[in-house]
Amino acid sequence: MAVSFTRYGRLYYLDPGGHSPKVGDKVLVPTDSGPEVAECVWAPQYVSEDIDGLPVCQGLAADEHLTRDESNRVRRAEARSVSKRLIKRHDLPMKVVGVDYLDADNVFTVYFSAPHRVDFRALVRDLARNLRARVELRQIGPRDEARLQGGIGPCGRDLCCATFLKDFEPVSVRMAKDQDLPVNPLRIAGACGRLMCCLKYEHPLYQEFRASAPRAGTAVDTPEGPGTVVGHNVPGDSVIVRLNDGGRRCACSRASVCSPRKQHDEMYGKADDAET
């Protein structure tokens, strides 16, 4: 099963154990600070693979759990408001990104972004006095900021980092060039201002395609006649060919113009004709 602590937030997978919650039910999720309330997004279902190490769902949330969760939500909202007000008062170049609250220890963790290191010692003292709790401030980078805030990417979908992406892997401009993308920061940057994470996990597909597909300028035979490769369509697993007869362009599947496929057709096609 899968749950989310915030609406449209990142998914966390659980072992349902002996429970059968439905989509939309509030369930208890074990965490380092005790059970927390989350919403069931995917109902329990069987999978063919053996999956070990998942935390076990602790059942449906009772009224006292929901009351505690709502109280913590109010406290986090209060801490965000107080933090913004005091940051403005101290005239610090900081932006509050998120707030966590552990009611068992009465500790607030305020996540913020800033263009450089900030001396926030006076701010921490004022926050602790106003919130009557221990306060920790943590500076985060642009990618973590996008993960916490969420948003819509250039593709029109929710940000990968805010939904399913767990780890940030290095992304290079070379990956954009290999995918025939314009090396323009405005075109290949995500909401965080850094190179889009999807360039990394889509890159192997382009490498595999280019390793087997004919290069641009290669003469090939297609089902519509001989021609020359002038482009690739990796998502469609096809190549763009300019036919020798009239210069018309057509999209052909990679398999129909690659040598292994033609050898296969020549060998088994002739065998089938002989049997017929």
C-alpha positions as CSV (number, residue, x, y, z in Angstrom):
1,M,0.0,0.0,0.0
2,A,1.1,3.6,-0.4
3,V,0.4,6.6,1.8
4,S,1.0,10.4,1.7
5,F,1.4,12.8,4.6
6,T,0.2,15.7,2.5
7,R,-2.2,15.9,-0.4
8,Y,-0.4,15.3,-3.7
9,G,2.8,14.8,-1.7
10,R,5.5,12.2,-1.9
11,L,4.4,8.5,-1.7
12,Y,5.6,6.2,1.0
13,Y,5.1,2.4,0.7
14,L,3.9,0.3,3.6
15,D,3.2,-3.3,4.4
16,P,-0.5,-3.3,5.3
17,G,0.0,-6.2,7.7
18,G,-3.4,-7.4,8.9
19,H,-5.2,-4.2,7.9
20,S,-7.3,-3.4,4.8
21,P,-7.6,0.4,4.6
22,K,-9.4,2.0,1.6
23,V,-8.3,4.9,-0.5
24,G,-8.8,8.1,1.5
25,D,-8.7,6.4,4.9
26,K,-6.4,7.9,7.5
27,V,-3.8,5.4,8.8
28,L,-1.0,5.3,11.3
29,V,2.6,5.2,9.9
30,P,5.5,4.2,12.1
31,T,8.2,6.9,12.2
32,D,11.3,7.6,14.3
33,S,9.2,10.0,16.4
34,G,6.3,7.7,16.8
35,P,3.2,6.9,14.7
36,E,2.0,9.7,12.4
37,V,-1.2,10.1,10.5
38,A,-1.1,9.7,6.7
39,E,-3.7,9.3,4.0
40,C,-4.0,6.0,2.1
41,V,-3.4,6.7,-1.6
42,W,-3.1,3.1,-2.9
43,A,-5.2,0.4,-1.3
44,P,-3.4,-2.8,-0.3
45,Q,-2.7,-5.1,-3.2
46,Y,-0.7,-8.3,-3.9
47,V,2.5,-8.1,-5.9
48,S,4.4,-10.9,-7.5
49,E,7.8,-9.9,-6.1
50,D,8.9,-10.5,-2.6
51,I,9.4,-7.1,-0.9
52,D,11.1,-7.0,2.5
53,G,11.9,-4.2,4.8
54,L,8.8,-2.1,4.4
55,P,7.4,-0.5,7.6
56,V,4.1,-2.1,8.7
57,C,0.9,-0.1,8.9
58,Q,-0.3,0.3,12.5
59,G,-4.0,0.4,11.6
60,L,-6.6,3.1,11.1
61,A,-6.2,6.4,12.9
62,A,-8.6,6.9,15.8
63,D,-10.2,10.2,16.8
64,E,-7.4,11.0,19.3
65,H,-4.8,10.5,16.5
66,L,-6.7,12.8,14.2
67,T,-7.1,15.4,16.9
68,R,-3.4,15.3,17.6
69,D,-2.5,15.5,13.9
70,E,-4.8,18.6,13.5
71,S,-3.3,20.2,16.5
72,N,0.2,19.7,15.1
73,R,-0.9,21.1,11.8
74,V,-2.1,24.3,13.5
75,R,1.2,24.6,15.4
76,R,3.2,24.2,12.2
77,A,1.1,27.0,10.6
78,E,1.7,29.2,13.6
79,A,5.4,28.6,13.5
80,R,5.6,29.4,9.8
81,S,3.7,32.7,10.4
82,V,5.9,33.7,13.4
83,S,9.1,32.8,11.5
84,K,8.2,35.0,8.6
85,R,7.4,37.9,10.9
86,L,10.6,37.6,12.9
87,I,12.8,37.1,9.8
88,K,11.4,40.4,8.4
89,R,12.0,42.1,11.8
90,H,15.6,40.9,11.8
91,D,16.0,41.9,8.1
92,L,17.6,38.5,7.2
93,P,17.8,37.3,3.5
94,M,15.9,34.0,4.3
95,K,12.8,32.4,3.0
96,V,10.8,29.8,5.0
97,V,10.3,26.7,3.0
98,G,8.8,24.2,5.5
99,V,8.2,23.5,9.2
100,D,8.3,20.3,11.1
101,Y,7.0,19.8,14.7
102,L,7.6,17.0,17.1
103,D,5.0,17.4,19.8
104,A,6.5,14.7,22.0
105,D,9.8,16.7,22.4
106,N,8.2,20.1,21.7
107,V,10.7,20.9,19.0
108,F,10.2,22.9,15.8
109,T,12.5,22.4,12.8
110,V,12.3,25.4,10.4
111,Y,13.7,24.8,6.9
112,F,14.8,27.9,5.0
113,S,16.6,28.9,1.8
114,A,19.1,31.7,1.5
115,P,21.6,32.9,-1.1
116,H,24.5,32.5,1.4
117,R,25.2,31.6,5.0
118,V,23.1,33.5,7.5
119,D,23.8,34.3,11.1
120,F,20.5,33.4,12.7
121,R,21.4,33.1,16.3
122,A,19.4,36.1,17.4
123,L,16.5,34.8,15.3
124,V,16.5,31.4,17.0
125,R,16.3,33.0,20.5
126,D,13.3,35.1,19.4
127,L,11.6,32.1,17.8
128,A,12.1,29.9,20.9
129,R,10.7,32.7,23.1
130,N,7.6,33.3,20.9
131,L,6.8,29.6,20.3
132,R,7.7,28.4,23.8
133,A,9.6,25.5,22.3
134,R,13.0,24.5,21.2
135,V,13.7,25.6,17.6
136,E,16.2,24.3,15.0
137,L,16.9,26.1,11.7
138,R,18.2,24.2,8.7
139,Q,19.3,25.7,5.5
140,I,18.5,23.7,2.4
141,G,19.4,23.9,-1.3
142,P,17.3,24.7,-4.4
143,R,16.4,21.1,-5.1
144,D,15.2,20.3,-1.6
145,E,13.3,23.6,-1.6
146,A,11.4,22.4,-4.7
147,R,10.8,19.0,-3.1
148,L,9.2,20.6,0.0
149,Q,7.2,23.2,-1.8
150,G,6.0,21.0,-4.7
151,G,4.8,22.4,-8.0
152,I,4.3,21.6,-11.7
153,G,7.1,20.8,-14.1
154,P,7.6,21.9,-17.7
155,C,5.9,18.6,-18.7
156,G,2.7,19.6,-17.0
157,R,3.0,16.9,-14.2
158,D,3.7,17.2,-10.5
159,L,7.4,17.6,-9.8
160,C,9.3,14.2,-9.7
161,C,11.2,15.2,-6.6
162,A,7.9,15.9,-4.7
163,T,6.2,12.7,-5.8
164,F,8.4,9.6,-6.4
165,L,12.0,10.6,-6.8
166,K,14.0,9.6,-3.7
167,D,17.5,10.6,-4.4
168,F,19.1,13.5,-6.3
169,E,21.7,12.2,-8.8
170,P,24.2,14.3,-10.7
171,V,22.9,15.7,-14.0
172,S,25.2,17.1,-16.7
173,V,24.8,19.2,-19.8
174,R,26.2,16.3,-21.8
175,M,23.0,14.4,-21.1
176,A,21.0,17.2,-22.6
177,K,23.2,17.2,-25.7
178,D,22.9,13.4,-26.1
179,Q,19.1,13.9,-26.0
180,D,19.2,16.6,-28.8
181,L,17.9,19.2,-26.4
182,P,18.8,22.9,-26.8
183,V,21.6,23.8,-24.3
184,N,19.5,26.7,-23.0
185,P,19.2,27.0,-19.2
186,L,15.6,28.2,-19.6
187,R,14.7,25.1,-21.6
188,I,16.4,22.3,-19.6
189,A,16.1,23.7,-16.0
190,G,13.4,22.5,-13.6
191,A,11.4,24.5,-11.1
192,C,14.4,24.6,-8.8
193,G,16.6,26.3,-11.4
194,R,18.9,23.3,-11.8
195,L,19.1,20.8,-14.6
196,M,15.9,18.7,-14.8
197,C,16.2,15.4,-13.0
198,C,14.4,13.5,-15.8
199,L,17.5,14.1,-18.0
200,K,19.3,11.6,-15.7
201,Y,16.9,8.7,-15.6
202,E,15.9,9.0,-19.3
203,H,19.5,9.2,-20.5
204,P,20.1,5.4,-20.6
205,L,17.2,5.0,-23.0
206,Y,18.9,7.4,-25.5
207,Q,22.3,5.7,-25.1
208,E,20.7,2.3,-25.8
209,F,18.9,3.7,-28.9
210,R,21.9,5.4,-30.3
211,A,24.0,2.3,-29.9
212,S,21.8,0.2,-32.2
213,A,20.1,2.8,-34.5
214,P,21.8,4.0,-37.7
215,R,23.4,7.4,-37.5
216,A,22.2,10.5,-39.4
217,G,23.5,10.3,-43.0
218,T,23.4,6.5,-43.2
219,A,21.8,5.0,-46.2
220,V,19.1,2.5,-45.3
221,D,16.4,0.4,-46.8
222,T,12.9,1.0,-45.5
223,P,9.5,-0.6,-46.2
224,E,8.8,2.4,-48.4
225,G,12.0,2.3,-50.3
226,P,15.7,3.3,-49.9
227,G,16.6,6.5,-48.3
228,T,18.9,8.4,-45.9
229,V,18.6,8.8,-42.1
230,V,18.1,12.4,-41.2
231,G,16.9,12.2,-37.6
232,H,15.8,10.1,-34.6
233,N,12.7,9.9,-32.5
234,V,13.8,8.1,-29.4
235,P,10.5,8.1,-27.5
236,G,8.8,6.7,-30.6
237,D,11.6,4.2,-31.1
238,S,11.8,5.3,-34.8
239,V,14.1,7.0,-37.2
240,I,13.3,9.8,-39.7
241,V,14.3,8.8,-43.2
242,R,14.4,11.0,-46.4
243,L,13.5,8.7,-49.3
244,N,15.5,8.8,-52.4
245,D,12.4,8.8,-54.5
246,G,11.2,12.4,-54.4
247,G,12.8,13.4,-51.1
248,R,9.8,12.6,-49.0
249,R,10.3,12.0,-45.3
250,C,8.9,9.1,-43.4
251,A,9.2,7.7,-39.8
252,C,10.3,4.1,-39.7
253,S,10.6,1.9,-36.7
254,R,14.2,1.3,-35.6
255,A,13.8,-2.5,-36.1
256,S,12.8,-2.1,-39.8
257,V,16.0,-0.3,-40.7
258,C,18.5,-2.0,-38.4
259,S,20.8,-4.8,-39.8
260,P,19.9,-7.5,-37.2
261,R,16.2,-7.2,-38.1
262,K,16.9,-7.3,-41.8
263,Q,19.1,-10.4,-41.3
264,H,16.3,-12.0,-39.3
265,D,13.7,-11.3,-42.0
266,E,16.1,-12.6,-44.7
267,M,16.7,-15.8,-42.8
268,Y,13.3,-16.7,-41.4
269,G,11.3,-15.0,-44.2
270,K,12.9,-17.2,-46.8
271,A,12.4,-20.3,-44.6
272,D,8.7,-19.5,-44.3
273,D,8.4,-19.0,-48.1
274,A,10.1,-22.4,-48.6
275,E,7.7,-24.1,-46.3
276,T,4.7,-22.5,-48.0
